[in-house]
Amino acid sequence: MPSPRGSKSKAKPTPKRTRDDVVIEDQDMSDTESTSFNYTKLEIQELINSAINQTMLTFVKKIEEAIAPLTTITTKLQDLESKMHTLEAQVTAKDNFSSINFATSLPCPHQKSVSSPANLSISPPTPAPDRHKAVVITGLPEATKETMATLTATLLEMTTAMGIASFDFDKAFRVGKATAGKGPRPVIVKLLRSRDKWTLFAQKKQLYASKTGKFAQVYINEDMTKEERKTAGELRAKLRELRVTGPTTMGTIRKDILTTRKAGVVDKKYKWTPTGITIIP
């Protein structure tokens, strides 16, 4: 018996397509959720590059904002350095002006005025010799046709015999012209530090431990001026005079003072003066 509501037709199912016994489902394109937008690889790369460029621009801007104060400081430092150079030039000019020697003779008709620049002479300052870091070595064996390398080797051999390891110096050279039959020339050694000189003085007694050693006749003294050498020579003569009556007397000379010792104990002190050598009370 037919239904009172009438017959209702059933929707026919969508036929399934087959391909080589494989069922292919038809996609319902009317469903928005089932629709997707696929980006190509080129589009994705363009998006990545755009994001990177934007990030880099932001990063560079932040860096520029951060280093702006440093740029200002650098400019101020450059200005300060320029002012310092200007001040140094002014001080140098002032020092040079103060060293100008004015002629003291009165002008005559055949001479230019004293105030004339032609009568002004600038005396450049003479640098004082750096003697406090130098020693004079006498009696150091000298090789035939000696070179700097052979002189250095001889100095290192001597300092090794003194018990000084890894000795170093600035420069060394012989004084005078080599002459056959006159013995080795003195050597002036410029040291790197003042304390190196006192190390040499403290260890030079090791050279005299053997009277027949290679360096037994080597003597190390301070680098002195002509006047200082004259003073030291007279004090050494005084010491030799004292040893005639006291063979065990020992002495050390420091500048213009001779200190004598007996059995390691200070005995007397002698001072050199232009009028003679006197005992210090």
C-alpha positions in Angstrom: 0.0 0.0 0.0 1.5 3.3 -1.0 2.5 5.7 1.8 0.1 8.5 2.4 2.8 11.0 2.2 3.4 10.0 -1.3 6.3 8.3 -2.8 9.7 9.9 -2.3 12.3 9.3 -4.9 15.8 8.3 -3.6 18.8 10.2 -4.8 20.9 8.2 -7.1 24.4 7.6 -5.9 27.2 9.2 -7.8 28.7 6.5 -9.9 32.2 5.6 -9.1 34.7 5.7 -11.9 37.3 3.1 -12.3 40.6 3.0 -14.0 42.3 -0.3 -14.3 40.3 -1.6 -11.4 41.2 1.4 -9.1 38.3 3.3 -7.8 38.5 7.1 -8.2 36.4 9.2 -5.9 35.0 12.4 -7.4 35.8 15.5 -5.2 32.9 17.8 -4.3 34.3 21.2 -5.3 31.3 22.9 -3.8 32.7 22.3 -0.3 34.8 25.3 0.6 36.7 23.3 3.3 37.8 20.8 0.8 39.3 23.5 -1.5 43.0 24.4 -0.8 45.4 26.9 -2.4 48.7 25.4 -3.3 51.8 27.8 -3.5 54.5 27.0 -6.0 58.1 26.8 -4.8 58.9 30.1 -6.5 56.2 31.9 -4.6 57.3 30.5 -1.3 60.9 31.5 -2.0 59.8 35.1 -2.9 57.9 35.3 0.4 61.0 34.1 2.3 63.3 36.6 0.5 60.8 39.4 1.2 60.8 38.5 4.9 64.6 38.3 5.1 65.0 41.7 3.4 62.5 43.4 5.7 64.3 41.9 8.7 67.7 43.0 7.5 66.5 46.6 6.9 65.1 46.7 10.4 68.4 45.3 11.8 70.6 47.8 9.9 68.4 50.6 11.1 68.7 49.5 14.7 72.5 49.2 14.3 72.7 52.7 12.9 70.7 54.1 15.8 73.0 52.2 18.3 76.3 53.5 16.8 75.2 57.1 16.3 76.5 58.1 19.8 79.8 56.3 19.1 80.2 58.3 15.9 79.7 61.5 17.8 82.3 60.5 20.4 84.8 59.6 17.7 84.4 63.1 16.1 84.9 64.7 19.5 88.1 62.6 20.1 89.4 63.6 16.7 88.8 67.3 17.5 90.6 66.8 20.9 93.6 65.2 19.2 93.8 68.0 16.8 93.9 70.5 19.6 96.6 68.5 21.4 98.8 68.6 18.3 98.3 72.3 18.1 99.3 72.8 21.8 102.4 70.6 21.3 103.4 72.7 18.3 103.0 75.9 20.4 105.0 74.4 23.3 107.8 73.3 20.9 107.9 76.8 19.3 108.1 78.4 22.8 111.0 76.1 23.8 112.9 76.8 20.7 112.4 80.5 21.2 113.7 80.3 24.8 116.9 78.6 23.5 117.7 81.4 21.2 121.1 83.0 22.0 121.1 86.8 21.4 124.4 88.4 20.3 125.8 90.4 23.2 128.2 92.6 21.2 127.2 96.2 20.6 126.3 97.0 17.0 128.6 99.0 14.8 128.1 100.6 11.5 129.4 97.5 9.7 127.3 95.1 11.7 123.6 94.4 11.6 121.4 95.3 14.5 121.3 92.9 17.4 117.6 92.6 16.9 118.1 91.4 13.4 117.1 87.8 12.8 120.5 87.2 11.2 122.1 87.6 14.6 119.9 85.0 16.2 121.3 81.5 16.6 119.2 78.6 17.8 121.1 76.0 19.8 119.4 72.6 19.6 119.5 70.8 22.9 122.2 68.2 23.1 120.8 64.8 24.4 122.6 63.6 27.5 124.3 60.2 26.9 122.5 57.3 28.4 125.5 56.2 30.4 123.6 54.7 33.3 122.7 51.7 31.1 126.2 51.2 29.6 129.4 49.5 30.7 133.0 49.5 29.5 134.7 46.1 29.2 138.5 46.0 28.9 140.6 43.0 28.2 137.9 41.1 26.3 139.6 38.8 23.7 139.3 40.3 20.2 139.2 38.0 17.2 141.0 38.7 14.0 138.7 40.6 11.6 136.1 40.6 14.3 132.5 41.0 13.3 129.4 41.9 15.3 128.4 38.2 15.3 131.8 37.1 16.8 131.8 39.9 19.3 128.3 38.9 20.4 129.4 35.3 20.7 132.4 36.3 22.9 130.1 38.5 25.2 127.7 35.6 25.6 130.5 33.2 26.4 131.8 35.6 29.0 128.4 36.2 30.7 127.8 32.4 30.7 131.1 32.0 32.6 129.8 34.6 35.0 126.7 32.5 35.7 124.3 34.8 33.8 121.8 32.9 31.6 120.1 34.4 28.5 122.0 37.7 28.7 120.8 40.3 26.2 121.9 43.8 25.4 121.0 46.6 23.0 124.3 47.0 21.1 128.1 46.6 21.6 131.1 48.0 19.8 134.8 48.3 20.1 136.4 51.7 20.7 139.4 52.9 18.7 141.3 51.4 15.8 142.6 47.9 15.9 146.4 47.9 16.1 148.6 44.8 16.1 150.5 44.3 19.3 148.3 46.6 21.4 145.9 44.0 22.8 142.1 44.0 22.6 140.3 47.3 22.3 137.8 48.3 25.0 134.1 47.4 24.3 131.2 49.6 25.2 128.0 47.6 25.8 124.6 49.4 25.8 122.3 47.5 28.1 118.5 47.2 27.9 117.9 48.0 31.6 119.9 49.7 34.4 119.6 46.6 36.6 121.5 44.6 34.0 124.6 46.7 34.8 124.4 45.8 38.5 123.9 42.2 37.6 127.2 42.3 35.7 129.0 44.0 38.6 127.6 41.5 41.1 128.7 38.5 39.0 132.0 39.7 37.5 133.9 38.2 40.4 133.2 34.8 38.9 135.6 35.7 36.1 138.5 35.8 38.6 137.8 32.5 40.2 140.5 31.0 37.9 143.6 33.2 37.3 144.3 31.3 34.1 140.8 31.4 32.7 140.0 32.9 29.3 138.4 36.0 30.9 140.6 36.3 34.0 142.0 39.6 32.7 138.6 41.1 31.8 137.5 44.2 33.7 134.0 45.6 33.7 133.4 49.3 34.7 130.8 52.0 34.3 130.8 54.1 31.1 132.2 57.4 32.4 133.1 60.8 31.1 136.6 62.0 30.8 136.4 63.8 34.1 134.9 60.7 35.8 137.7 58.5 34.4 140.3 60.9 35.7 138.7 60.8 39.2 138.4 57.0 39.1 142.1 56.7 38.0 143.3 58.7 40.9 141.2 56.7 43.4 142.6 53.5 42.0 146.1 54.8 42.4 145.2 55.6 46.0 143.9 52.0 46.5 147.2 50.6 45.1 149.1 52.8 47.5 147.0 51.4 50.4 147.7 47.8 49.3 151.4 48.3 49.6 151.0 48.5 53.4 147.9 46.3 53.6 147.9 43.6 50.9 144.5 42.3 52.0 142.8 45.7 51.6 139.9 45.6 49.2 138.2 48.6 47.7 135.2 49.7 45.6 134.9 53.0 43.7 131.5 54.7 43.2 131.7 58.0 41.5 134.2 60.1 43.6 134.1 57.8 46.7 136.6 55.0 47.5 135.4 52.6 50.1 138.1 50.2 51.6 137.4 47.0 53.4 139.4 44.6 55.5 138.1 41.1 56.1 134.8 42.1 54.5 134.3 45.0 57.0 134.3 48.6 55.9 137.5 50.3 57.0 137.6 53.8 55.6 136.1 56.0 52.9 138.1 58.4 50.7 136.6 61.3 48.7 138.2 62.8 45.6 138.2 66.6 45.3 140.0 68.8 42.8 142.5 69.6 45.5 143.2 66.0 46.5 141.8 62.9 48.1 140.6 63.2 51.7 139.3 60.8 54.3 135.6 61.1 55.1 135.3 61.3 58.8 
